[in-house]
Amino acid sequence: MDELIFKNKVKLYREKQGFSQSKLAEMVGTTRQTIIAIEKGTFSPTAKLAYLLCLALEVRFESLFYFE
């Protein structure tokens, strides 16, 4: 089986909501650098942070995160 890669659409939904990286970071209790790393795919959020991102961005988990 091929390796699954965990991906996300955080940047897309963040921009749709009109949030800056800093604003989103503040809303979910993390740093702008963490949001940057998540958007670039170089960092996978914890389950708690993924849940908070879904709440902040008003989107379901399976719409925000996916495997490719």
Legacy VTK file of the C-alpha trace (Angstrom):
# vtk DataFile Version 3.0
C-alpha trace
ASCII
DATASET POLYDATA
POINTS 68 float
0.000 0.000 0.000
1.270 3.463 -0.847
2.053 5.902 1.926
-0.836 8.206 2.840
-0.013 11.887 3.145
-2.025 13.987 5.599
-3.058 17.237 3.883
-5.267 20.180 4.711
-7.150 23.147 3.328
-6.509 25.461 6.284
-5.220 28.313 4.107
-8.222 28.101 1.769
-10.779 28.208 4.592
-8.790 30.800 6.582
-8.793 33.137 3.592
-12.519 32.492 2.976
-13.193 33.633 6.546
-10.940 36.671 6.069
-8.626 35.706 8.933
-4.921 36.462 9.005
-2.578 33.719 10.152
-2.051 35.687 13.363
-5.797 36.020 14.011
-6.409 32.313 13.468
-3.473 31.442 15.709
-4.892 33.650 18.454
-8.348 32.084 18.075
-7.032 28.535 18.537
-4.334 29.265 21.112
-1.213 28.677 19.068
1.408 30.701 17.224
1.453 32.151 13.727
4.476 29.950 13.005
2.394 26.856 13.801
-0.366 27.987 11.426
2.259 28.576 8.716
3.707 25.082 9.257
0.243 23.475 9.142
-0.641 25.325 5.922
2.650 24.268 4.319
2.116 20.665 5.407
5.334 20.518 7.417
3.466 20.057 10.716
0.427 17.912 11.504
-1.766 19.347 14.239
-2.757 17.392 17.311
-6.334 16.139 17.432
-7.207 18.976 19.807
-5.699 21.655 17.568
-7.362 20.147 14.476
-10.709 20.270 16.306
-10.160 23.897 17.344
-9.259 24.820 13.763
-12.493 23.233 12.540
-14.490 25.231 15.087
-12.704 28.508 14.297
-13.060 28.035 10.541
-16.626 26.686 10.828
-15.890 23.633 8.714
-16.170 19.876 9.222
-13.001 17.887 9.877
-13.278 15.877 6.656
-13.539 19.081 4.631
-10.487 20.642 6.276
-8.218 17.593 6.514
-7.747 14.690 4.105
-5.315 11.992 3.012
-3.776 11.836 -0.417
LINES 1 69
68 0 1 2 3 4 5 6 7 8 9 10 11 12 13 14 15 16 17 18 19 20 21 22 23 24 25 26 27 28 29 30 31 32 33 34 35 36 37 38 39 40 41 42 43 44 45 46 47 48 49 50 51 52 53 54 55 56 57 58 59 60 61 62 63 64 65 66 67
